Amino acid sequence: MNKHLNDRKAARARGLGASALACALFMTLLAGCAQPGGSGPTGPTLGVFTSGYYNNGSMDLPCYWKGTTRVDLPIDPAVAPFGGHANAIAVSGGTVYTAGYQEGGDEAACYWAGTTRIDMGGSKANAIRVVDGTVYTAIEGDWYTPSFYYGAKYGTGTTLTALPGIDPPAGSTNLYAGDFFAYGIDVAGGIVYTSGYCRDGTGGFVACYWTGTTRTDIPEGDSTTAISVSGGQVYTSGSYWSGTTEIPCYWTGTVVTDLPSGGAHNGIAQAIEVAGGTVYTAGYCTNGSRDIPCYWTGTVRTDLPDDGTHGARAQGIAVLGGVVYTAGYYNDGSNDIPCYWKGATRVELPRDGINNAYATGIVVVEE
């Protein structure tokens, strides 16, 4: 508005008539429309939101960042004498939603709508989606009885739905034989999709995803870390063991696509998003001496800047307008520093100044 008023004043000072003034205003607006990614009349303002936690010297505390402004999330001291984490983030209807847990010896799953905490059953909330005002979360699990093993669930608000795992062998005395966990969630066509892994009852791991409560195993996978559903197809990120190294990858259904990791070094894809028909994943690869944060566009890897010496990891991904945003942390030689990368530009996030902190998830919205 002020810009247009200034245009009018300038036009009058030059003695322009009404038609010339209208033309000048039109050209000003046209020029503004030709500058995507700006703010105000020239384009939408983008809000970057990241979830995470920071250590205050005695415990980890959950938080999220709007841009580079940290917002602390409340915990119940009676339930969480050891603090808590925010593991994932979503924004819907102008409200920021985060999912995580409180730590009191055992973990207690919860999510926050803004800064209002909603407690749930289960161990940890690892992922979150909000669709038509309903909050969906992937729950790591809690102890089942009488079998005493961890079982994954998903939450619809505070209502938890148990997911099927792989039953341990009859007579098994291994308390972990039947464990299974959920790490990713998405919602499409009214169906809830979750992803994670199961123990196979003999010490091995089986990557999987669930369509509603129907489990689909991924034969070569160790674990899926996240899930994205696009065009009716299920995509999951993760890794598998080749016999010599951990191979970062994503799956289209149960078909694996290997991601380049630098040869004989380990890697893992920690997050996934499908945008414009392209699969984007984020994670890290080792180079033999440190972890290198990166993202993949299809199978093309882009390394992200750390301090060049001590390593870093990317743990979340978002794509908007063809720009890739990743969230994670880097080590500066003394502490782990939370950050996000816009493309290959690193943006440091505030912590308490002297202790470790981590960004765990990211979402970018037009405001």
N, C-alpha and C positions, 0 to 999 in steps of 0.2 A: 504494500500500500504506500509506504513512504517513497519507494522507488518511483511509482507512477506519479505521485504528487510532485516529486522533483522533476520528472519529465515534463509535466505541465508547466511548472515554473520556468524551466529552461526554454520551452517552446514559446511562452509568452514573451520572455526576454528577447527572443530572436524575432518577435513579431509574426509568428506563424498563424495562419488562419485555422478555422475549425477543422477543415478537411485535412490540412497538413498535419494538425495535431493528432487527429484520429489515425492517420497513416503511421505517424511516429509511434503512437501507442501500440498499434497492431504489430509493427516490426519489433518493438521491444518485447511484447509477449511472445512473438514467434521465436525470437532469439532465446528467450528463457525456456521455451518448450524444447529447444534443440540441445538442451544441456542435461541429459539424463543423469540421475544419481545425485543431484543437488538437493536443496531444501527449499521450503516455501513454494513460491510460484514456479520455480525451475525444476521441481521434481520432488519425490517423496523423501522424507527423512528416515534413515535406517537406524533401527535400534538393535544393538548387539548385546545379548544376554548370555552369561555363562554361569554355570553352577559350580560349586566346589566346596572347599573347606580350608581352614587355616589353623595352625597351631598357635596357641597364646602363651606357650611356655610350659603349660601343664596338661593341656588336652586339645584335641581337634574340635573345632567349632564349625557348624554348617553355615553356608552363606551363598548368596549369588551376587554377581556384579552386573549392573546396568551400565554399559560402557565401561568406564574405569571407576565407577562408584560402588563400593562394597555395601551390601545390605545383609546384616547379620540375621540369622533365623533362630527363633526361640526354641529352647529345649527345656524339658522338665528336669530340674536338678535331682528329683527323687528317682526318676527313671534313668537319667543319663548322667551319672556322676563322672563318667569318662568322656562326655561330649557327644559328638555325632558328625555325620557327613551328609552333604547333598550330592547325589550321584548323577542327577539328570535334570533337565529343565524343558519347559514348554511355556509358550505365551498364547493366551486366548482371551479375546474380549477385553484386552487391556490389562489383564491380570497375569502375573508371573506365577507359574506353578513349578515347584521343585519336588523331587522325590529323593528319599534317603533313609536314614535311620538314626536312632539314638543308641548310645553305647552305655550299657550298664553291666558289663560282664557278658551278658547275652545281648544281641542286637534286637531292637524293636523298630519295625518298619513304620514309616510315616510319610506323609507328603505335606507340603505347605502351599496354601492358596494365599499369595502375597506373603504376609508374615504370620498367618494363622495356621497353626499346626493341626493336622488331622491324623490321629493315631490309628494304626491298623494292626492286625495280627501278622505274624510272619517275622522273618529275620531281617531282611534288607529290601528296600524298594530300589531297584537298579535302573529302571527306565520309566518314562511317563509320556502319555499322550492325552490330549484333551480334545474331545470331539463332541460338538453340539452341547457343550456345557458339562459333559460327563468326563470324569477323570479316570484314566486307566493306568495301572501300574504293573510292572513285572516284579514279582516277589521272589526273592531267593529261596525262601522256604522256611519251615520250622520243623521241630522234631515231631515225627509221627509216633504214635503208639498203637499197638504194642511192638511194632517192628523197630522203632528207634532209628529212623533215618530221615534225612532232610528231603522234603518234597516241595517242588516248585508250585507256585500259584500265580494267578493274576488277579488284580483287584479292579472291581468296577465300583468306584467310590470306596466305601469301606467294606463292600461285600467281596469275599475272596472265593475264587473258584479253583479247586485243586486240579492239577494237571497230572496225567499218568506218566510214571517212570518205568524203569525196568526192574522188575522184582528180583531181589537177591536170590541166590540158589537156596533151595530148601535146606534148613539146618545150618545156614551160614552164621558164623559167630562174628563176622566182620561188620562192625557197626556202620561202616561207610559203604558197604557193598551196594546198597540201593539208593544212594544219594543222587539227587538230580536238582538242577538249579535253572532259574530263568534270569536272563540278563538283558534281553531286548523285548520291545513291544511295539506293535503298530496296529491300527484299526482301519479296515477297508470294507466297504459294503456292509457295514454292521457286524462284521466278523472280527474277533480279536485274535491277533497273531502274536505269539511269543516265541522266543528262541533261547537256547542255552545248551546244556549237555546233561547226559546221564552217565552214571557209572554202570558198567555192564555186568557187575556182579563178580568179576574175576580180577579186578584191579585195573581194567582198561577204561577208556572214556569214549563216549559216542556223542558226537554233535547231533543236534536235532532242532526242530521247530515244531510248534503246535498250531494247528488251525482249529480254533475253538479249543476243544479238549482232545483232538485227534493228533497223535504224535507222528511225525515223519522223521525217521533216522537218516543221517547222512553218513554213509559207510566209512569214508576215509577221514572224516573230520574228528578232531579232538574236542573242539568247542566252538559254538557260535557266540559272538560277542554282541551283535546287534542285528536288527531286522528292519527291512523296508519293503513295503508292498506297493507295486506300481503296475498298472495295466493288467491286473489279475495275476501277476507273477510275484513269487516270493523270492526276495534276495536277502542273504545273510552274510555277515562278515566273520572272519575268524582266522584259524590257522590249522595246519595238520603236520604231523611228524613224518618226515620222509624216510626215516631210518638213520639219518645223519644230522639233519637240521629241521628247525621249525619253519614251515613255509607259510607266509601270509597269503591269504586268498579270500575270494568270495564265492558264494554258491548261487546259481540261478536254479531254484528248486533244489535238486540234489546234484547238479552238474557243477563241478569245480572249475574255477578260473584262477590259476596261479598268478600271483603278483610279484614283480621283480623285487628282490631284496639284496642284491649285491653279491650274488654267488653263494659262497659256502658259509653264509652267516644267517642267524636266526632273524625272524621278523614276525609281526602279527598285525592284522587289520582289526582295529579296536572299534570302529564306527563305520556306518554306511548310510548313504542317502542316494536316491535315484532322482535325477532331475533332467527333464528334457530327453528322456530315453537313455541317458548316460549314467553309468554306475560310478559313484565317487566313494572312496574309502579312505580312512585315515588311520594311522598307527605309527609304527616305528620299525626300524631295522638296525641290527647291530653291525658295526664295521670291524669288529674284532677287539675294539678298545672302549667303545661307548655306544649308546643308543642314539640313532639319528631319527628325529621326527620327520614325518613325511605324509603326503597324501597321494593317492593314485586317481587319475582320471582315466577310467577304463583300466588299462594296464600300463599306463605311462606314469612313472613315479616322479614326484616333485619333492625334493628335500627342503626342509624348512630350517631357518637359521636358529642355532642355539648360541652358546658362547664360544663354540669352536673347540672346546676342550673336554667339557664334563658331561655332555649328553642331555637329551630331552626326549619327551614322548608326547605325541598327539593322541588325545583320548575321545574327542568329539568332533563332529563335522556338520556343517550347514552350507547350503548352496543357494544363493539368491542373485538373480540377474547375471548369471555366468561367473560370479565371483565365488571362490571357495574360501570358507572360514573354518578354521580348525582351532580347537582348544586343548590345552594341556599344561605342560610345565617344562622348565629347563633348569639345570643346576648351574649355579654361578661359582662353584668351588667351595661354597660354604653351606648354601641352602638351596632347596627346590623352590623356584619362583613361579607362581601361576601366571599364565599368559594366554592370549589368543593370537592367531596369525590371520590377517586379512591378505589373501594371496600369500606372498612370501614376506610380508611385513609383520614383524612381531610387535605386539602391544602388551606391555607388562601390566599386571593387575595388582592392586594394593593388598598387602597382608598386614601383619602386625609390625613388620619392619625387621624382625630378627630371627624368625622361625620359619619352618617349612609351610608351604601352602600349595594347593593344586586346583586347577580348573578341570572339571570332569565332563562337562557337556556344554553345548552351545546351540543357540537358536538366533536367527536374524529375521526381523520383521520390519515391514513398512509401518511407520507411525503417523 
